[in-house]
Amino acid sequence: MKITLTVLITGSVFVIGLVVYIAGIEAKPEVEKVKVVVTSPFDYAGNFSDGLGLVRNGRQKNEKSYYIDHHGDVVLMPEFEGTFKTFHFSEGLASVLMGFTDYSYYNDGKWGFMDRTGRLIVEPWFDYASSFSQGLAMIRMGPRKGGKWGFINKAGEIVMQPQFSSARDFQGGCAVVSVGGTWKDGQLTRGRWAFADKFGKLTFVPSVDYLGNFSDGLAIVQVGKKWGFVDRAGKLAIESKFYQVRDFSQGRAAFEKRPEDSASNGRWGYIDKSGTIVVEPKFFMADKFSEGLAAVIEGSPRKGFCYKYIDANGNVVIETKYNLARRFSEGLACVAIGKLYESSKGLDTTWGYIDKIGRTVIEPQFDSAEDFCEGIASVLLLGGRGRYSYIDRSGKFISAPDSANTSERTVAD
């Protein structure tokens, strides 16, 4: 028996053609191909990771998920019994939520993991599971408010029992956890903050109200209303004396200086890892460094804003004409023109991309745009009513709007 199955997916509409040829009785089934055709744009298009982009069409019960490659071809269309939702691949595995009924917050159902063939590798029995990071994934047992958090390896083995009142993904060789926190009136009392290594050893950081992830060797801490940094041993590396700070990146951290009795915005500058001010606080806002540059805002709401990019010494490298500008990723940065706020619409902007010498390489033409990942960026089409597609670094669609993407998968009868 030979079976050829063709599936045409347009939004959430499926057209299936099935042709069966019977030519006597065959001792062994022959292998044929499943042809999957998906049209762009999509209802959702996530950033590429592990060489795949996650796209979705349809809503709630009619939603279908696919994974496409850098050519825009579908390479994986997961199928499981009952209700399910799949998520981004990370380190070769993607989390899968199965058997849920709450389409708003996914408060029910069980989480597991599948590989790049769509096969379940870790059976779904967790109440939540994050993506894998540095070989481990964060899992929760129990309800979202009041459950306990732990970590598993890629075999699904629990390497840290669910014991933490809160936890974050591994970053910089450790994970931030809290021990002994309790829920009251919908709010979590954090308990004692600590760093957990991959063997479950805890390094407690005493007398802090907040503990951030490690970034560039240091982690943000909050003590009262002031912010500083600790090292891997949990010891204070930079005194908690700043009104606000951002994570360290490329040897610099942005900080805000504000008079004690002032309710208005202060001014932002940068410190190095010794806590020395290397760029004086003179900016209305300052972002993290990425690829040697940081986006800063000069001006004020009354006089108008001006986005610029500076180097590690505070020298202006790029002066832009745009109302919004984000960090550089793979040599390009998202920028936007338009009105920042309208009473009925909120952000009313059109997005494009510039290079590291300030040239506009992709003209503003999208309702929104994401950073480039693996040479591809997800964009929201202008006037597309919530429809997404992908572009390459030249601005060319890898999956042209209103065109069909075809892939073939080998299956056995």
N, C-alpha and C positions, 0 to 999 in steps of 0.2 A: 504494500500500500504506500502510495506517495501522497504527501499532504503539502500543499503550498498555502501559507497563510499570509495575507497582506493586511496590515492594520494602518488606517489613515486616521491621524489625530489632528483635529482642527479645533483649538480651544478645548472644550470638553465633549466634543462630538466624535463618536467613533463609527467608522464604516469598516466592516470586516468582510473580506471576500474569502471564501473557503472552497477550494476545488479539490475533489477527491477522485483519483484515478485508480481503479481496481483492475489489476492485470494478473489474475490468477492468485494463487497462494504462494507467498514468498517466505522462504525459511527465515530471513533476517529483515528487519525493518530498514529501509533506506533513510539516509540522513538528508533532510532538506533544509531550507533556510527560511527564517521569519524575517520579513521585510517590515521595518518600522518607519513610518513617515510622520514627522512632527513639524508643524508649521510654526514659524516665528511671526509676530512677537509672542511672548509668554506672559502668563499672569505673575510669574516670579522668575527671576534669574539671579542666582547667588554667585558670589565670587568663586573663581576657580581655585581648587586645592587638590593636591595629589593628581594633577593632570585632568581633572573632571570638573564640569560645571553642573550644578543642580538646577534644573528648571521644573516648573510646575504649571499645569493648566487645569482650570476648573476650580471650584470652590467646595470646601467641606466634603460631603459625601461623594461629590463628583470629581474631586481633585485627583490628578494623576501626576506622579513624579518620574522624571527621566534624568539620565546623566549623559551629557554630551562631551565630545572631545574637542581639541583645539580647532578642528575643521568644522565644527557644528554638527557632526554626525552623532546620532544616538548610539551609545555603546552599552547602555544598561537600562532596562525597564523593569524595576523590581515588582514582583508579584507575591503576595502572601494572602492567606485566608483571613477573612474578616476585615475590620477596619485597621489601617496601618498608615504610618507616615514615616518617610525616611529623611535623613539629614545629610549634611556635608561629610565627605570623606576626609579623614585625617589619619596619617600614618597607616594607610591601607585599609582602614575600617570606617564604617559609617553607622551611627546609632539609628535604631529602628524602634518606633513606638507602635505597639500592637494592642488591639482590643479596647480602644478608648471610645468614649461616647461624648466627652466634653471637647468640642471643637474650638472653644475660646482659649482655654488655658491649659489643656491637656493634664487635668488634675487626676485622671484615672488612666487605666491601661498599664502595660508593663514595657520596660525598655530592654533591648538587647543590641547586638551588633551584627552586621553583615559584611562580607568581603566584596571585592570588586566584581565577582560573578553573580552577586545577589543571593548568595548562600548564607544562611544564619550560622555564624561562628560562635557567638555567645547567646545562649537562649534568653528570651525576654522574661526576666523575673525581678528586675529592679523597678523601684517606683520612680526613678529618674536616672539618666546616665548622660554625662557630658561627652564631648569628643575626646579622643585620646590626645594626650600632650606629654611628650618626653616618656612615652612607653606606658603611661598609666592613665586611667579614666576615672573621673569622680562619679560616685554613685550614691543614691539615697535610698534608704529603707524607711518606709513610713510616710506620713503626709507631708506636704510641702511646708506647712507650719507645724513643727514639732518632730519631724523625722530626724534620723541620724545619718551622717555622711561618712563615707569611707572611700577606698580606692581599689580598683581591680587591674590586673594585667591583661594582655591581649588574648590569653587563654580563658579569660573569664574568672580566673581565680582571685579571690579576695586577698589582697596583700596588706590592707589596713582595714580592720573591722569597722563597720559603721558605728562611730562613737562620738563624732564631732557635731556640735550644734550648728556649725556652718563650715564651709570649706570652699577653696578655689582651686582651679586647675594648676598643675605643676608648671612652674616657670622659673628658669634660672637654677634648676636642680632641687627646688623645694616647693611646697605648697603652703599657703596661708590657711590656718585652721583656728577655730575657737573651741574651747572646752568649757563645759559647764554653763553654757548659755541657756536661757529659758524663754519661752513665748508667753507674753502677757498682753491682753487686749490687742492682739494682732501685731505686736512689736517684739523683736528679738533682743533680749539682753545678751550681749555678745560673750560674756564670760571672760576667760583668760585667752589672750592671743598667743599664737605660737607658729613657728616654722616647722613643718614636718619634712624629713628627708624620705627617700624612697624605701628605707628600711623601717619607717614608722617612728624613728627617733624624733622627739619633740624638743625644740629649743624655745622656751617661753620668753616672751618680751614683756617684762613687768611694767606696770604703771602707765599703760598707753590706752587711749580710747579708740584708736583705729590703727590697723596695721595693713600696709599695702603690699603688693607683690614685689619681688626683687626685679629691678630693672637697672642694667648697667652696674650691677654689684651692690646697689643700695636699695632700701625699701622705705617708703614714706611712713611716718608715724604721726599721729595726732595726740597731743597732750593738752587737755583742756581746749582752749580755742587757738592754740598755736601748732605749727607744723614743722617737722624736721625729718631726719633720716637715721636709720640704724643699719649696722652691718650684718653679716651672716651669723655672727655670734649673738645677735640681738642687742648689741651695745650701741649706745647713742654715738653716731659718727658726726652728725651735724645738729647742733642745738635746735630744739623746737622753739623758734622765735619768729617764724614767718606767718603772715596772715593766711596765705595760700601757697601751695607749691604744686609742681607737676613732676612726674617721674623723671629720673635721670635718663638721658639718651645721648650717646656720643660725648660723654664727659661733661654735659651741661644739664642743669635743671632750671626751669623757669620758676620765679617766685614773685609774689605780690607784696609790695610795701604799701601800707595804708596807715594813716594816723589813727591812734587808739580811739579817739572820740569821733571819728568820721564814719558816716553811713554810706558815703559815696564810694565809687570805685577808686581803687588806688592805682599805682603804676607798676608795671611788670619789668623785671630784668632777669639776669641769669647768674647762677653761682657755679663754681666748679666743685669737685668732690671734697675739697678741704673746707667748703663753706664760704670761700672767698668770692666776693662779688666781682665778676669779670665783665658783665654788661650792666651798666647802671639802669635802675628802674625808671624808664621813661616811656614805655609803651602802654597803650590802653589795654592790650591783650597780647599774650605771647604763647606760642605753641611749642611742642617738643621738637627737637632737632631730628631730621631725617635726611639721609644722604648728604650731610654736610650743611644743610640749610634749615632755617626755622621761619615759619610765617609769623609775622607780627603786625599789629594794627597801630598806626599812628593817628592822632586826632581824637575827637570826642563826638558824642551824639549831637551836640549842638553845632560844632564846626564841620562835621563830616569825617568819615573814615577813609583811611588809605592803607591798603594792604601792601606789605613789602616782605622780602625775604632777606635775612641777614646771615652772615657766617658766624663762626664760633666766637669771634672777637667783637661782634656787634656791628661790623661793617655792612652797609646795605649793598646787596649783590643784585637784587631784582626789584624794580619799582613797577607795580602793576596798575592797571586801569580798572581792576575788578572789585566788586563789592564783597566777594567772599573768596577765600583761598585756603586750600588744605595742604597737608604734608606731601612731599614728593615720594613717589613710589615707582620704582623701575624707570627713573629718569623723567617722569611726568607728574604734574600736579593738577588736581581738579580746581577750576576757577569758575566764578559765576558773575553774571551781570544781572541787573534788574533791581526791583524794589525788595528790600529785606523784609519789610513787614507791611501787611495790609490788614485792616480790621476784619475782613471776612475770609481772607485766603491764607493769612500767615505769610510764609515765605513765597515770594513770587519771582523766581529767578530762572535763568537759563544757563546751563552748564556746558563747559568745554575743558580744554587742557592746554597747559603751557609747558615748555621744556625748561631746562636749567639755566638758559640765558635769557629767559623771559619771552621767547617767541610763542605766539599762539599757534599751536600745531594742529589742534582740532577746534574749529570755531564753536562757540557756544550755540548749541542746538538741541539740548536735552532738558527735560524737566528735572532730572537729577542724574548724577553720575557717581560711580564708585571708583576707588583706587584701582590701578592696574595690578593684576596678580597673574603671574605666569604669562605675561604678554597680552592679556585680555581683560577688558573692563565691562562690567554690567552697566547698562544705561536705561533710563526711563524715557521712552519716546515722547517727544514734544506733542502735547495734545493727544497722547495715546491712551488716555483714560486708564492709567494703571497698567500699561503693557510694556514689557521689557524686552531688550535684545542685548547682543554682545558686539563689541567692536574690538579691532586690533589697534596697534599703536599708530597706524596711519589714519585711523578714523573709519576704516572700512568695516562694514558689518560682516562678521563671520557667519552669521545666520541672517540673511536679508529679510526684512519685514515682509510678511505675506508670501514668503517662499517656503518650500517644503524641504525638510532635511530627511535624508533616507539613510538607514543603516540596515545591514543584514546580519542576523545571528543564526548560527547553526543549531538545529534542534533535531532530536530523533523522534520518530513516530512511536 
